[in-house]
Amino acid sequence: MRAGFLTLFVTLLFIGPRFGSEALAESPLTQEAGDTPAPIAADPAKVDALTKPQAATKTAPEWFTAQFTLSTGNSFTVKAYRKWAPNGADRFYNLVSLGFYDGVTFFRAINNFMVQFGIHGDPVVSKEWTAARIDDDPVLQSNTRGKVTFATAGPNTRTAQVFINYTDRNAQLDNMGFAPFGEIIDGMDSVDGIHQGYGEGAPRGKGPDQGRIQAEGNSYLNAEFPLLDHIVSATILEEAPPVALAAKASEEPAQDAGGCGCQIAPVSQGLALFTLLPIAFMRRRR
């Protein structure tokens, strides 16, 4: 009886209080202390668009790719699939299209778990997106290595914070409602190289405090966590063709290649207790 009570107490101690925060990842590469994100929101038109999340309502293509260029000099590419998680894919598509992630820092990185980002470096912008929540998607894919997923503060609370899974062991997140919307198709080594020297975020660890990031932005991160890596730019690279065009292309007959008998098809446009310990930090602070 006492042994069972002790097990329950330890489980609650390590897991229970962690719901209400988010997740990030690590990297062996470090960043020079002076290599800080460029000033946020220098373009008035961009600032205006970023402070109006209610207007970010574009429907994403069936699939699209987005390239993230990092302060390390490396890059990675995400391929998002709307059929995996339509609400998540739509939100990510709008965020990248707006340039939301430009200058955003990887604020929490945990070795062999995940890397997380998505709190904007300008508190004015960040404030607007904290209430811009989207409905949950059903979990159709597993949180295995390289999958990209929105963090959450509970049911129907996804906003802009995203994490990239470092390990297949994160599949246990599937039953907790974390729905992957995309995957890293190039540059996973760059994701592995994101600085993780600060470890877990405050108050549990020595890393950044999410509340202070939201209130103070990049000025707080630059001053107290100068080695953190950040996103220099994130841009849409490729998109699936509109459904009507794709259907038309599929109906076109294959062309004969000079009578050689070859057919040219239409071109397609194409965790143990220690693992559970940080899982609850996938939860965003409300």
C-alpha positions in Angstrom: 0.0 0.0 0.0 2.8 2.4 1.0 4.8 1.4 -2.1 1.8 2.2 -4.4 1.2 5.6 -2.7 4.9 6.4 -3.1 4.8 5.6 -6.9 1.7 7.8 -7.4 3.4 10.6 -5.5 6.5 10.5 -7.6 4.5 10.3 -10.8 2.5 13.4 -9.8 5.6 15.2 -8.7 7.3 14.8 -12.0 4.3 15.0 -14.4 1.4 16.8 -12.9 2.8 20.3 -12.5 4.3 20.3 -15.9 1.1 20.8 -17.8 0.9 24.5 -18.8 4.2 25.0 -20.7 5.9 24.1 -24.0 8.9 22.3 -25.6 12.1 23.0 -27.5 15.2 21.2 -28.5 19.0 21.1 -28.5 22.2 21.3 -30.5 25.8 20.7 -30.3 26.5 23.8 -32.4 26.8 27.1 -30.4 26.2 30.7 -31.5 28.5 33.6 -30.9 27.3 35.9 -28.1 27.1 38.8 -30.6 25.1 36.9 -33.2 21.7 38.0 -32.1 18.4 38.2 -34.1 17.9 41.1 -36.3 15.4 43.8 -35.1 11.9 42.6 -35.2 9.1 44.4 -37.1 11.2 46.9 -39.0 8.7 47.0 -41.9 5.5 48.9 -40.8 3.4 46.9 -43.4 4.7 43.6 -42.0 4.1 44.7 -38.4 0.5 45.6 -39.3 -0.1 42.2 -40.9 1.5 40.4 -38.0 -0.7 42.1 -35.5 -3.9 41.0 -37.2 -4.1 37.2 -36.8 -7.8 37.3 -37.4 -6.9 38.1 -41.1 -4.6 35.1 -41.4 -7.2 32.7 -42.8 -5.7 31.3 -46.0 -6.4 27.7 -46.7 -3.1 25.8 -47.2 -2.4 23.8 -50.4 -2.7 20.0 -50.1 1.0 20.1 -49.3 3.7 22.7 -49.2 7.4 23.0 -48.2 8.9 25.8 -46.1 12.6 26.5 -45.7 14.0 27.7 -42.5 17.4 29.5 -42.6 19.2 29.5 -39.2 21.7 31.7 -37.4 24.0 28.7 -37.4 24.4 29.1 -41.1 22.4 25.9 -41.8 18.8 25.3 -42.9 16.1 22.8 -42.8 13.0 22.2 -44.8 9.5 21.3 -43.5 6.9 19.6 -45.7 3.4 20.1 -44.4 0.4 17.9 -45.5 -3.0 19.3 -45.0 -4.6 15.8 -44.9 -2.5 15.1 -41.7 -3.9 18.0 -39.7 -5.8 20.6 -41.8 -6.2 23.3 -39.0 -2.5 23.0 -38.1 -1.3 23.1 -41.7 -3.5 26.1 -42.4 -2.1 28.0 -39.4 1.5 27.1 -40.2 1.1 28.1 -43.8 -0.3 31.5 -42.8 2.5 32.1 -40.2 5.3 31.3 -42.6 3.6 33.4 -45.4 3.4 36.4 -43.0 7.1 36.1 -42.0 6.1 35.4 -38.4 9.0 33.1 -37.7 11.7 35.5 -39.0 13.9 36.4 -36.1 12.2 33.9 -33.7 14.4 32.1 -31.3 14.5 28.4 -30.4 13.9 29.1 -26.7 13.7 25.6 -25.3 15.9 22.6 -26.4 16.0 19.2 -24.7 18.4 16.5 -25.8 16.8 13.4 -27.2 13.3 14.9 -26.9 12.5 18.0 -29.0 13.2 21.6 -30.0 10.5 24.2 -29.7 10.0 27.7 -31.1 7.2 30.2 -31.9 7.0 33.0 -29.4 7.5 36.1 -31.5 10.4 38.4 -30.6 8.2 41.5 -30.5 5.9 41.5 -27.5 3.3 43.5 -29.4 3.0 40.8 -32.0 3.3 38.0 -29.5 0.4 39.4 -27.4 -1.9 39.4 -30.4 -1.3 35.7 -31.2 -1.7 34.4 -27.6 -5.5 34.5 -28.1 -5.5 33.4 -31.7 -6.3 29.8 -31.0 -7.3 27.1 -33.5 -9.3 24.0 -33.0 -7.6 20.7 -32.5 -7.1 18.2 -35.3 -7.4 14.4 -34.8 -4.0 12.7 -34.4 -3.5 10.9 -37.7 0.3 10.7 -37.7 2.7 9.7 -35.0 5.2 12.0 -33.2 8.3 10.2 -34.5 11.7 11.7 -35.2 11.5 14.7 -37.6 7.7 15.2 -37.3 6.6 18.8 -36.7 3.7 19.5 -34.3 2.0 22.5 -32.6 2.4 22.8 -28.8 -0.7 23.3 -26.8 -2.0 24.6 -23.5 -5.0 22.2 -23.5 -7.9 21.4 -25.8 -8.3 23.8 -28.8 -5.4 26.2 -27.7 -2.9 25.9 -30.5 -1.5 29.3 -31.6 2.0 29.7 -33.1 4.4 27.5 -31.0 5.8 24.5 -32.8 8.1 21.7 -31.8 10.2 19.2 -33.8 10.6 15.7 -32.5 14.1 14.4 -32.0 13.2 10.8 -31.3 10.7 8.0 -32.2 10.0 7.6 -28.5 7.8 10.7 -28.6 5.1 8.5 -30.2 3.7 8.4 -26.7 2.6 12.0 -27.3 0.0 10.7 -29.8 -2.5 9.8 -27.1 -2.1 13.2 -25.6 -3.6 15.0 -28.6 -0.5 16.3 -30.3 -1.2 16.1 -34.0 1.8 16.3 -36.4 1.1 18.4 -39.5 4.4 18.0 -41.2 7.9 16.5 -41.2 11.5 17.5 -41.8 12.4 16.4 -45.3 15.9 18.0 -45.5 18.3 19.3 -42.9 17.5 17.2 -39.9 21.2 17.4 -39.0 20.7 21.2 -38.8 17.8 20.6 -36.4 20.0 18.3 -34.3 22.6 21.1 -34.2 20.3 23.8 -32.6 21.9 24.9 -29.3 20.5 23.1 -26.3 23.0 24.1 -23.7 20.5 25.9 -21.5 18.3 22.8 -21.1 14.9 22.9 -19.6 13.1 26.3 -19.3 12.4 28.1 -16.0 11.3 27.5 -13.4 12.2 23.8 -13.6 15.5 24.5 -15.4 18.0 27.1 -16.3 16.5 28.0 -19.6 14.3 31.0 -20.6 11.0 31.7 -18.9 8.2 31.7 -21.4 6.3 34.4 -19.6 9.3 36.8 -19.8 9.7 36.0 -23.5 6.2 37.0 -24.2 6.5 40.2 -22.1 10.0 41.2 -23.1 10.7 39.5 -26.4 14.1 39.1 -28.0 15.7 41.7 -25.8 15.3 39.3 -22.8 16.7 36.4 -24.7 19.6 38.3 -26.2 20.6 39.7 -22.8 20.3 36.5 -20.7 20.6 33.6 -23.2 23.0 34.9 -25.9 23.9 31.4 -27.2 20.4 30.5 -28.3 20.0 29.9 -32.0 17.3 31.6 -34.0 15.5 31.6 -37.3 16.9 34.2 -39.8 14.1 33.6 -42.3 11.3 31.1 -43.1 9.8 31.1 -46.6 7.4 28.9 -48.6 9.4 27.0 -51.3 6.9 24.9 -53.1 3.2 24.3 -53.1 0.8 21.6 -54.5 -1.0 22.9 -57.5 -4.6 24.0 -57.0 -7.0 21.0 -57.0 -8.6 21.9 -60.3 -5.2 22.1 -62.1 -4.0 18.9 -60.6 -7.2 17.1 -61.7 -6.8 18.4 -65.2 -3.2 17.3 -65.4 -4.2 13.8 -64.3 -6.7 13.6 -67.1 -4.2 14.6 -69.8 -3.0 11.6 -71.9 0.7 10.6 -71.6 2.8 11.9 -74.5 4.7 9.5 -76.7 8.5 10.2 -76.7 9.3 10.3 -80.4 7.8 6.9 -81.2 10.3 5.0 -79.1 7.5 3.2 -77.3 8.3 5.1 -74.1 5.6 7.0 -72.4 6.3 10.3 -70.6 3.8 10.7 -67.8 2.5 14.2 -66.9 5.0 16.0 -64.6 3.8 16.1 -61.1 4.3 19.4 -59.3 5.1 18.6 -57.4 10.3 7.7 -23.2 10.8 5.9 -19.5 10.1 8.2 -16.5 12.9 10.6 -17.6 11.2 10.9 -21.0 7.9 11.6 -19.4 9.4 14.3 -17.3 9.6 16.9 -20.1 6.6 15.7 -22.0 4.2 17.9 -20.1 6.2 20.9 -21.1 4.8 20.4 -24.5 1.9 22.2 -23.0 1.9 25.9 -23.5 1.6 28.3 -20.7 -1.9 29.8 -20.9 
